[in-house]
């Protein structure tokens, strides 16, 4: 089975915050979980893709880059830059995944209610089974809900989300994420 890890918008300025935005909820554990899952991906020989949003730090400088505490496997990591909430919209992501015959995606990063939610849903539409890392995505408080509530809501909503043949499950970083368990739900 061909698999990929998508680390979405785990960028310096988005995670740490700036003069307009606070840092994401539980920033330290988010970074630890991303690093842990990167190690799992390497052990599973999964493709590792970092998606970066060009809106972060105006698409340039250190703030735009993947957070400096995330251990990027420099020889194998792939980088895809996007201009929309949807990592698949007008990027080479879908074509790349299809060419590599990827069937299972592990997704984590920022922000929960925007780019993570959209990626999970879009991936199922495009015939991928998805494992969302439940303790591997984060956000900031909204005017209505705390970041913790947003994360819990999306983990609940996206566990078992399906588009007929493909669906998403939510698992935590310490589980064997590259041993998919989707078939036990079919």
ChimeraX attribute file (.defattr): number of C-alpha atoms within 10 A of each C-alpha:
attribute: neighborCount
match mode: 1-to-1
recipient: residues
	/A:1	10
	/A:2	15
	/A:3	25
	/A:4	22
	/A:5	26
	/A:6	24
	/A:7	25
	/A:8	25
	/A:9	30
	/A:10	28
	/A:11	26
	/A:12	22
	/A:13	23
	/A:14	26
	/A:15	28
	/A:16	17
	/A:17	15
	/A:18	13
	/A:19	6
	/A:20	6
	/A:21	13
	/A:22	15
	/A:23	18
	/A:24	21
	/A:25	19
	/A:26	16
	/A:27	15
	/A:28	12
	/A:29	14
	/A:30	23
	/A:31	21
	/A:32	16
	/A:33	22
	/A:34	25
	/A:35	18
	/A:36	16
	/A:37	26
	/A:38	22
	/A:39	15
	/A:40	19
	/A:41	20
	/A:42	14
	/A:43	10
	/A:44	16
	/A:45	13
	/A:46	21
	/A:47	20
	/A:48	22
	/A:49	19
	/A:50	21
	/A:51	23
	/A:52	22
	/A:53	24
	/A:54	16
	/A:55	15
	/A:56	18
	/A:57	17
	/A:58	10
	/A:59	16
	/A:60	11
	/A:61	11
	/A:62	13
	/A:63	20
	/A:64	21
	/A:65	21
	/A:66	23
	/A:67	19
	/A:68	13
	/A:69	12
	/A:70	18
	/A:71	15
	/A:72	18
	/A:73	12
	/A:74	7
	/A:75	6
	/A:76	12
	/A:77	12
	/A:78	14
	/A:79	15
	/A:80	15
	/A:81	19
	/A:82	21
	/A:83	15
	/A:84	14
	/A:85	17
	/A:86	19
	/A:87	27
	/A:88	19
	/A:89	14
	/A:90	12
	/A:91	16
	/A:92	13
	/A:93	19
	/A:94	16
	/A:95	11
	/A:96	11
	/A:97	18
	/A:98	13
	/A:99	9
	/A:100	13
	/A:101	12
	/A:102	19
	/A:103	18
	/A:104	26
	/A:105	27
	/A:106	26
	/A:107	28
	/A:108	31
	/A:109	27
	/A:110	24
	/A:111	24
	/A:112	25
	/A:113	18
	/A:114	12
	/A:115	19
	/A:116	27
	/A:117	21
	/A:118	16
	/A:119	23
	/A:120	27
	/A:121	20
	/A:122	17
	/A:123	23
	/A:124	21
	/A:125	16
	/A:126	14
	/A:127	17
	/A:128	23
	/A:129	27
	/A:130	31
	/A:131	26
	/A:132	29
	/A:133	23
	/A:134	22
	/A:135	21
	/A:136	25
	/A:137	31
	/A:138	26
	/A:139	25
	/A:140	24
	/A:141	16
	/A:142	11
	/A:143	6
	/A:144	8
	/A:145	12
	/A:146	14
	/A:147	20
	/A:148	14
	/A:149	13
	/A:150	20
	/A:151	23
	/A:152	14
	/A:153	14
	/A:154	17
	/A:155	21
	/A:156	14
	/A:157	14
	/A:158	20
	/A:159	17
	/A:160	16
	/A:161	17
	/A:162	17
	/A:163	17
	/A:164	9
	/A:165	11
	/A:166	21
	/A:167	24
	/A:168	26
	/A:169	24
	/A:170	22
	/A:171	20
	/A:172	15
	/A:173	21
	/A:174	12
	/A:175	11
	/A:176	14
	/A:177	21
	/A:178	22
	/A:179	11
	/A:180	18
	/A:181	14
	/A:182	16
	/A:183	7
	/A:184	6
	/A:185	8
	/A:186	8
